[in-house]
């Protein structure tokens, strides 16, 4: 069974026991979270858009993503600017789709 769920403004295709990285969520490691904004669910090739289940997950860890370097340069003008960014992420494990 799988579900398309909206988590922190992004849509993910999730299934039971899957681990994924999402934008930072409120809560501590070990907390249980529930996502009720399920857009679609499917089981054995049957897709359903009605009577959506809820997705239960557990926060595994909070961490930061890889560093992204933003480099801007204007040729022959003496302008160059470098900037970096690391996204705050939360690793969650899908416990149940019910």
C-alpha positions as CSV (number, residue, x, y, z in Angstrom):
1,X,0.0,0.0,0.0
2,X,1.2,3.5,-0.8
3,X,0.0,7.0,-0.3
4,X,0.7,10.5,-1.8
5,X,0.9,12.8,1.2
6,X,1.6,16.5,1.7
7,X,4.4,17.0,4.3
8,X,5.7,20.5,5.0
9,X,4.5,21.8,1.7
10,X,5.9,19.0,-0.5
11,X,4.3,15.9,-1.9
12,X,5.8,12.5,-1.2
13,X,4.9,9.0,-2.3
14,X,5.3,6.9,0.9
15,X,4.9,3.3,2.0
16,X,5.2,1.5,5.3
17,X,8.7,1.3,6.8
18,X,10.1,3.9,4.4
19,X,12.6,6.5,5.7
20,X,12.7,9.9,4.1
21,X,14.0,13.4,4.6
22,X,11.6,16.3,4.8
23,X,11.8,20.0,5.7
24,X,12.3,20.5,9.4
25,X,9.3,19.5,11.5
26,X,8.4,20.5,15.0
27,X,9.1,17.9,17.7
28,X,12.0,15.9,19.1
29,X,13.6,12.6,18.0
30,X,11.3,9.7,18.9
31,X,8.1,11.8,18.7
32,X,5.1,10.4,16.7
33,X,3.6,12.6,14.0
34,X,0.5,12.2,11.9
35,X,-0.2,13.5,8.4
36,X,-3.8,13.8,7.5
37,X,-3.4,15.6,4.2
38,X,-3.4,12.5,2.0
39,X,-4.0,13.3,-1.6
40,X,-4.2,9.7,-3.0
41,X,-3.8,6.2,-1.9
42,X,-3.3,2.9,-3.7
43,X,-3.3,-0.8,-2.9
44,X,-2.9,-3.7,-5.3
45,X,-3.3,-1.5,-8.4
46,X,-6.5,0.1,-7.1
47,X,-6.2,3.9,-6.7
48,X,-8.5,5.8,-4.4
49,X,-9.1,9.5,-4.0
50,X,-11.8,9.1,-1.4
51,X,-11.9,8.0,2.3
52,X,-8.2,8.9,2.6
53,X,-6.2,7.1,5.3
54,X,-3.9,8.9,7.8
55,X,-0.2,8.4,7.7
56,X,1.5,7.8,11.0
57,X,5.3,8.4,11.2
58,X,8.1,8.8,13.8
59,X,10.8,11.4,13.9
60,X,14.1,9.7,13.7
61,X,16.6,12.6,13.7
62,X,17.1,16.3,12.9
63,X,20.0,17.1,10.7
64,X,21.4,19.5,8.1
65,X,21.7,18.7,4.4
66,X,24.7,19.0,2.1
67,X,26.2,22.5,1.6
68,X,25.0,24.3,-1.6
69,X,27.4,26.9,-2.9
70,X,25.9,29.9,-4.7
71,X,28.5,31.7,-6.8
72,X,27.6,34.9,-8.7
73,X,30.0,36.5,-11.1
74,X,29.9,39.3,-13.8
75,X,32.5,38.9,-16.3
76,X,35.1,41.7,-16.8
77,X,33.4,43.8,-14.1
78,X,35.3,42.7,-11.0
79,X,32.2,41.4,-9.4
80,X,32.0,38.1,-7.7
81,X,30.0,36.9,-4.7
82,X,30.0,33.5,-3.0
83,X,27.4,32.3,-0.6
84,X,26.6,29.0,1.0
85,X,23.5,27.4,2.4
86,X,22.6,24.2,4.3
87,X,19.0,23.1,4.6
88,X,17.6,22.0,7.9
89,X,16.0,18.5,7.5
90,X,14.1,16.0,9.5
91,X,14.5,12.2,8.9
92,X,11.2,10.4,9.5
93,X,10.1,6.8,9.3
94,X,6.6,5.9,8.1
95,X,5.1,3.5,10.6
96,X,1.6,2.9,9.3
97,X,-0.9,4.0,6.7
98,X,-4.3,3.6,8.3
